[in-house]
Amino acid sequence: MKSLRTGTPNIIEISQSDKAYPKLLKEISNSPKRLYCRGNLDLLNSECFAVVGSRAITPYGQEAINKIVPSLARHFTIVSGMALGIDAAAQRSTINAGGKTIAVLGTAVENPSPRSNVMLANDILKHDGLLISEFSSKDKIFPANFAIRDRIITGLSKGVLIVEADIKSGSLVSSRMAVEQNRDVFAVPGSIFSARTAGPHFLIKKGAKLVENADDILEEYAMLDLRPSKEIQKLTGLEDKIYDILKNGAVTTDALIESVGHDTSAIMVALTKMELKGLIRQLDNGKYINV
């Protein structure tokens, strides 16, 4: 492992002989000989899960990401390709939920692509995430690079979730790679009238697990020592009190106000923020419960 100083970014080159090289990635038949990294190297050997999909994200796809990813990010490092659409939405949702994410690039890590997502790349690094690539600044950029890097996305991960993909989408290529790598494949269903969900429906017919919420994924990994939710969340004192109260089961807003001892407006703000972080949810009867 060596540090490459090529300007402002501090880039680390990792070879397969280095301890930091991802153990799971080394298992695949065509694992990259080296990785160029910027950011938190500890994430390379954390429990990872991939989320990928269409570049042409729809409101439905965004809602699916908002519902599923925050809860996943409490337990996994979320891996994606930082592409437009589903990839970027998943990584942004992870950051917003207080989780960690790895972006696998088809370009050099000091020159993230697409350029429209440079701000996202900076935010990933700012929030203790990681950018990686097998391509250096000396390598030419070809369109094929982005398909080549897909094997790294799935190779790093226990499983991959497909959220919106055309039947000929690159995300279906990723799912095929995942199967070849003995990884789990999950898919979010959608409208039978939308081309964007034709890919997930095809995968479900072929044996991918249908996903409606994060629990559909998490139950498949019950044997793993996944990180407790509070360990990756920066909870305020009030949020921490609410979280501990809800450990004992569903509670009404009135009961929370009485137990916590804060004013109603502060508690309602805290509940909203905790829902956005994927920590709690409101039941149909109006009570709140930990996710």
Legacy VTK file of the C-alpha trace (Angstrom):
# vtk DataFile Version 3.0
C-alpha trace
ASCII
DATASET POLYDATA
POINTS 291 float
0.000 0.000 0.000
1.422 3.354 -0.949
0.388 6.971 -0.997
0.360 8.671 -4.388
0.517 12.424 -4.164
-0.748 13.779 -7.454
-1.863 17.236 -6.466
-4.365 18.074 -3.753
-6.121 14.679 -3.269
-4.348 12.130 -1.088
-4.627 8.935 -3.130
-3.741 5.515 -1.748
-2.846 2.642 -4.074
-3.733 -0.788 -2.683
-2.583 -4.073 -4.217
-3.985 -7.553 -3.587
-1.105 -8.318 -1.221
-2.048 -5.431 1.082
-4.034 -6.090 4.266
-6.451 -3.299 3.365
-7.481 -4.981 0.094
-11.138 -6.072 0.382
-11.331 -9.747 1.353
-14.687 -10.229 -0.334
-13.504 -8.634 -3.581
-10.449 -10.896 -3.657
-12.807 -13.886 -3.907
-14.037 -13.042 -7.408
-12.236 -14.557 -10.395
-11.305 -11.263 -12.085
-10.608 -9.079 -9.061
-8.601 -5.919 -9.882
-4.867 -6.139 -9.232
-4.907 -2.742 -7.573
-7.326 -0.128 -6.325
-6.834 3.620 -6.124
-8.605 5.058 -3.103
-9.585 8.394 -1.570
-11.232 8.455 1.816
-12.005 5.983 4.587
-10.107 2.759 3.800
-11.764 0.920 6.706
-14.928 0.693 4.612
-13.247 -1.713 2.182
-13.622 -4.565 4.669
-16.908 -3.493 6.261
-20.200 -5.261 5.561
-21.230 -3.824 2.192
-24.430 -3.896 0.172
-24.894 -2.541 -3.376
-27.783 -0.451 -4.686
-27.918 0.278 -8.429
-30.451 1.127 -11.108
-31.550 3.313 -13.954
-29.947 6.653 -14.750
-33.423 7.925 -15.650
-34.862 7.859 -12.151
-38.617 8.371 -11.736
-40.481 9.771 -8.715
-41.403 6.171 -7.851
-37.724 5.170 -7.894
-36.836 8.101 -5.647
-39.592 7.142 -3.199
-38.346 3.541 -3.160
-34.814 4.749 -2.384
-36.095 7.038 0.380
-38.044 4.189 1.959
-35.457 1.400 1.744
-31.925 2.825 1.756
-31.869 4.724 5.085
-32.647 1.545 7.018
-30.086 -0.432 5.000
-27.479 2.244 5.681
-27.897 1.691 9.421
-26.430 -1.785 8.970
-24.379 -1.810 5.756
-21.908 0.365 3.905
-23.855 1.223 0.744
-21.916 0.659 -2.493
-22.859 2.155 -5.855
-21.369 3.707 -8.974
-22.218 7.381 -8.370
-23.951 7.411 -11.769
-26.860 9.734 -12.420
-30.244 8.502 -11.257
-30.664 5.597 -8.823
-26.951 5.282 -7.956
-26.576 8.912 -6.932
-29.940 8.907 -5.141
-28.930 5.853 -3.082
-25.634 7.405 -2.071
-27.206 10.764 -1.257
-29.879 9.011 0.814
-27.153 7.120 2.680
-25.335 10.342 3.550
-28.567 12.003 4.679
-29.283 9.025 6.937
-25.868 9.297 8.597
-24.488 6.176 6.903
-21.309 5.457 4.971
-20.983 4.855 1.241
-18.400 3.686 -1.291
-18.490 5.077 -4.840
-16.853 2.796 -7.421
-15.776 4.962 -10.348
-15.071 4.300 -14.004
-12.575 7.149 -13.957
-9.621 8.096 -11.750
-10.565 8.991 -8.181
-9.078 12.470 -8.546
-11.339 13.085 -11.541
-14.780 11.730 -10.552
-17.376 11.232 -13.273
-20.007 12.303 -14.155
-18.928 15.874 -13.586
-22.452 16.777 -12.506
-21.926 14.560 -9.452
-18.637 16.094 -8.314
-20.476 17.744 -5.408
-21.778 14.302 -4.404
-18.233 12.901 -4.553
-17.049 15.699 -2.275
-19.916 15.040 0.137
-19.089 11.328 0.225
-15.541 12.179 1.287
-16.729 14.862 3.710
-18.927 12.293 5.459
-16.180 9.702 5.925
-16.996 7.751 2.786
-14.719 6.367 0.080
-14.036 6.766 -3.644
-12.295 3.853 -5.380
-11.278 2.926 -8.917
-9.004 0.473 -10.679
-8.167 3.222 -13.174
-5.361 5.712 -12.581
-5.047 9.227 -13.932
-2.756 7.809 -16.645
-5.449 5.504 -18.019
-7.640 6.565 -20.921
-11.342 6.846 -20.257
-13.518 4.590 -22.394
-17.286 4.008 -22.144
-16.515 0.360 -21.399
-14.811 1.397 -18.147
-18.183 1.894 -16.510
-19.335 -1.629 -17.328
-15.973 -3.033 -16.211
-16.243 -1.358 -12.818
-19.648 -2.956 -12.169
-17.969 -6.232 -11.146
-16.257 -4.306 -8.330
-19.570 -2.898 -7.079
-21.051 -6.377 -6.743
-17.741 -7.979 -5.748
-17.458 -5.761 -2.675
-21.004 -6.524 -1.586
-22.995 -9.254 0.130
-25.868 -8.573 -2.224
-27.231 -6.085 -4.728
-30.598 -4.323 -4.926
-31.903 -3.293 -8.341
-34.224 -0.272 -8.240
-35.660 0.608 -11.664
-33.945 -0.751 -14.772
-34.905 -1.245 -18.384
-34.797 -4.794 -19.676
-31.473 -4.025 -21.442
-30.078 -1.924 -18.614
-26.514 -2.152 -17.357
-28.003 -2.887 -13.957
-29.112 -6.271 -15.267
-25.495 -6.880 -16.267
-24.600 -6.105 -12.654
-27.169 -8.632 -11.469
-25.668 -11.283 -13.742
-22.216 -10.512 -12.356
-23.615 -10.802 -8.839
-24.963 -14.280 -9.591
-21.617 -15.331 -11.090
-19.908 -14.043 -7.930
-22.339 -15.960 -5.695
-23.912 -12.743 -4.388
-27.581 -12.270 -3.519
-29.854 -10.388 -5.918
-32.869 -8.334 -4.811
-35.276 -6.239 -6.863
-37.965 -3.620 -6.235
-41.171 -4.305 -8.204
-43.252 -1.601 -9.833
-45.926 -0.881 -12.419
-46.458 -3.463 -15.172
-46.878 -0.511 -17.532
-43.473 1.052 -16.900
-40.358 0.160 -18.886
-38.320 1.232 -15.846
-39.554 -1.751 -13.838
-39.319 -4.328 -16.622
-35.792 -5.182 -15.476
-36.660 -5.819 -11.810
-39.709 -7.875 -12.838
-37.513 -10.001 -15.120
-35.084 -10.594 -12.236
-37.876 -11.505 -9.825
-39.149 -14.097 -12.330
-35.619 -15.505 -12.471
-35.397 -15.853 -8.692
-34.371 -12.451 -7.302
-36.064 -11.669 -4.012
-38.878 -9.123 -4.232
-38.227 -6.162 -1.928
-40.876 -3.854 -0.468
-38.855 -2.605 2.500
-35.415 -2.941 4.066
-36.532 -5.825 6.308
-36.950 -7.986 3.198
-33.182 -7.666 2.747
-32.026 -7.574 6.356
-33.790 -10.833 7.237
-31.514 -12.603 4.763
-28.463 -11.529 6.788
-29.654 -12.211 10.308
-26.521 -14.282 10.939
-24.206 -11.306 10.339
-22.956 -9.094 13.146
-24.387 -5.947 11.595
-23.748 -2.577 13.211
-26.369 -1.434 15.721
-28.318 1.488 14.325
-27.331 4.017 16.992
-23.624 3.485 16.403
-23.731 5.197 13.013
-26.251 7.882 13.844
-25.402 11.236 15.379
-28.380 11.494 17.693
-29.173 14.598 19.688
-29.965 14.211 23.377
-33.688 14.418 22.685
-33.514 11.908 19.812
-31.557 9.520 22.011
-34.234 9.698 24.718
-36.999 9.029 22.197
-35.090 6.115 20.691
-34.603 4.492 24.090
-38.296 4.893 24.991
-39.360 3.247 21.720
-37.153 0.231 22.449
-39.996 -1.059 24.610
-42.554 -0.929 21.805
-44.886 1.440 19.978
-45.737 4.683 21.794
-48.153 7.524 21.061
-46.980 11.102 20.609
-48.780 12.148 23.786
-47.014 9.433 25.776
-43.657 10.526 24.359
-44.304 14.135 25.344
-45.180 13.045 28.853
-42.155 10.721 29.171
-39.491 12.923 27.586
-40.419 16.197 29.253
-39.684 18.488 26.288
-42.085 20.861 24.580
-44.331 19.464 21.869
-42.734 21.343 18.952
-39.227 20.071 19.791
-40.466 16.490 20.004
-42.318 16.727 16.677
-39.172 18.084 14.983
-37.103 15.258 16.505
-39.621 12.636 15.341
-39.521 14.007 11.790
-35.716 13.961 11.697
-35.601 10.436 13.089
-38.055 9.238 10.429
-35.855 10.771 7.721
-32.850 8.963 9.193
-34.764 5.698 8.956
-34.614 5.139 12.732
-38.338 5.152 13.467
-41.647 4.953 11.634
-45.231 5.874 12.360
-47.784 3.077 12.393
-51.275 3.322 10.948
-52.669 3.867 14.452
-50.474 6.956 14.894
-48.001 5.357 17.294
-44.235 5.487 16.680
-41.921 2.486 16.738
-38.222 1.852 16.174
-37.411 0.436 12.742
LINES 1 292
291 0 1 2 3 4 5 6 7 8 9 10 11 12 13 14 15 16 17 18 19 20 21 22 23 24 25 26 27 28 29 30 31 32 33 34 35 36 37 38 39 40 41 42 43 44 45 46 47 48 49 50 51 52 53 54 55 56 57 58 59 60 61 62 63 64 65 66 67 68 69 70 71 72 73 74 75 76 77 78 79 80 81 82 83 84 85 86 87 88 89 90 91 92 93 94 95 96 97 98 99 100 101 102 103 104 105 106 107 108 109 110 111 112 113 114 115 116 117 118 119 120 121 122 123 124 125 126 127 128 129 130 131 132 133 134 135 136 137 138 139 140 141 142 143 144 145 146 147 148 149 150 151 152 153 154 155 156 157 158 159 160 161 162 163 164 165 166 167 168 169 170 171 172 173 174 175 176 177 178 179 180 181 182 183 184 185 186 187 188 189 190 191 192 193 194 195 196 197 198 199 200 201 202 203 204 205 206 207 208 209 210 211 212 213 214 215 216 217 218 219 220 221 222 223 224 225 226 227 228 229 230 231 232 233 234 235 236 237 238 239 240 241 242 243 244 245 246 247 248 249 250 251 252 253 254 255 256 257 258 259 260 261 262 263 264 265 266 267 268 269 270 271 272 273 274 275 276 277 278 279 280 281 282 283 284 285 286 287 288 289 290
